[in-house]
Amino acid sequence: MIPKKYIALALVLLPILLIASPLGDDFTARIRNTQSNAEAAIVINEMLPQMSQLEDFRTVQNYWMELDSEACREYFRQRHLQAPGDPQMHYLWTRTLEDPVLYISESRDLVTEAPEFYWAYRSLSGAYLNHFFDAEADSSLTHYVSMVIDSDMALLEIGLQKFPTDDYILVTLMNYKYYRDDLAQAGLYAMRLSDPSAIQANYQAINELIITSGNMQVFDTLFPKLVSSMVRSRQVEPQDSLAMLQYYRLDTLRKIENWQILDQYLADNPQIMTDARMEGILIEIYISRAMYDRAFELVNSSFERGDISLRDLEDSSRWGALSTQERFQELVQRARLEHETALPQIRAAAIANRKNTPAPLWNLPDMEGNLVSLESLRGQIIILDFWATWCSPCRMSMPIIDSWMKSRMPAGVQVFSVNVWERNPEAAKAYIRENNFAMTYLAGDRELSGSYGFDGIPYICVIDQEGNLAWDHTGYSEELEDILGFWVQELLSDGGER
């Protein structure tokens, strides 16, 4: 039960810092000020002829692939065809490829053709990280990779000799050794990582390696670097840094069930036992060790303090055998009564300050590319949830919306999860599918988010039967399920008419 303030560690990636140029900075500033896809396309077309540095082209690609991947891919394909011996243009074209087999193949060719070119190795490592190690590869890709992975990793070993501190090569080789069940060597590669952004971006894989191997030396080498970086970037307050380090160390020891080291760590750091920020992980530890009396004491105090909600208590999957105990069930009943008492206040706040302004119209593609328009939905109540995969509060809110839809949503309501400001659109679609969410996925754009006027996500709004924006809410809320219900009830009732 990780504190919400710490969840961002696993969900939000630090930006990868690149060597900027004045031209690249100018492009970034201009593109961020655009209000529509058309304006962004104009900026790209104006800036491209002025660019010559690799990092400038990479910056353009990052935006252009999101805006119009086909146009971007064709532009760099033509540039590569015009200069077939130019490794930079070969690399830039390869970077736009979506077919993982072609991406891996072209990256391998680039390494062979330009063995001193750093970005050739970066391309090959990226091909494996993005399409094989960090994704569910299909059977055709798995079959192809099985035939070439050993020779490709041998090329990356050569690249590591040339660029011995490169974290992208190290992460790829770490994943490869883990894939080959060579956990000791995988750990050695992991401990050579130095860039906190690479550590954070690959934390899930690193954590899996630690848990599988039981190698706490990897944790103790990498995690302090990560926390220090988060303090420098102001993602974590300095006064919280030690608690964060201790929390995740305890969580890792719990997962590998190394109770001897864990008990010694608690003995060496007795202040952990009285730190409210540690209650969540201590509860999990006590449940894992069947120490239910101590676990309940902490659950009860956390509920009294407001750190555990009714929704948390009702999620029996979080509490294991503790949830079957009589006093735990009594606590759940007390929480339900308190929640019922608070409902009138929650309702009043939810339906206050109705907007009643025409909702901006849109025509957006769903998961299969079929267009859905707001105008065609007139007469129904529409709920929009604007989100992105990198947004931790978004990912916390979506299961609540899904639960409300599956248990409480009445007829005449449709809910759309509108993906905006996304770094990886395909990953967003996969996230919806993997979680079997009831919401309908729609692909949003810059113009849409600008027209709705929000500057933070999740942004959730409800549109009434006449097409007017009624209410909205920004950020995560434990009361979201109730808020959605009250919005819809009001619009369906006589009191909801304007």
Number of C-alpha atoms within 10 A of each C-alpha: 17 15 16 11 12 16 14 15 19 14 18 14 18 17 10 10 7 10 8 12 12 9 16 20 13 11 19 16 11 15 20 11 10 17 16 16 17 11 14 20 17 12 17 18 10 12 18 13 8 10 14 10 13 14 16 23 18 15 16 20 22 15 19 20 17 16 17 13 17 13 12 20 21 13 12 21 20 13 17 20 13 11 13 13 13 15 19 21 21 22 24 21 23 26 22 20 18 13 13 17 19 13 21 26 16 22 26 22 14 24 24 14 14 16 17 13 17 15 20 27 30 20 24 29 24 23 28 24 20 11 19 19 17 15 12 11 14 10 9 10 15 14 11 12 18 10 10 13 15 13 11 20 19 12 18 24 17 13 22 19 10 14 16 13 14 20 22 22 26 27 24 25 24 27 27 21 19 22 12 11 13 14 21 15 15 26 23 15 20 26 19 18 22 17 17 23 20 20 24 25 18 19 20 14 19 24 16 14 23 23 18 14 18 18 16 19 12 21 22 13 15 21 19 16 17 21 23 17 18 20 15 12 11 10 15 18 14 14 9 13 16 13 15 22 18 17 21 17 19 23 20 20 21 21 18 15 16 14 15 9 14 18 13 10 16 14 12 10 11 10 10 18 13 9 10 14 19 22 24 20 20 23 21 22 23 18 20 17 13 14 14 18 11 14 22 21 12 19 21 16 14 17 17 12 11 10 17 18 18 20 15 16 21 16 11 13 10 14 22 13 13 20 19 11 11 10 13 17 15 11 17 20 15 13 19 17 12 12 15 11 11 11 15 11 9 17 18 12 12 21 20 9 11 13 13 15 13 13 20 16 13 15 16 18 16 18 16 9 10 10 13 14 12 16 14 9 15 15 13 18 22 22 24 20 27 24 26 23 22 18 18 23 21 21 17 17 20 22 17 20 21 19 14 18 20 13 8 13 19 14 8 12 19 18 19 18 25 25 20 22 19 18 15 13 16 10 14 21 18 14 14 18 13 9 11 11 18 20 21 14 22 25 23 21 19 16 16 21 21 14 14 14 11 16 10 12 20 27 21 24 20 25 26 27 19 15 22 18 21 21 21 22 17 17 15 19 14 15 17 20 20 17 21 24 17 19 24 22 16 15 19 18 9 9 9 15 10 6
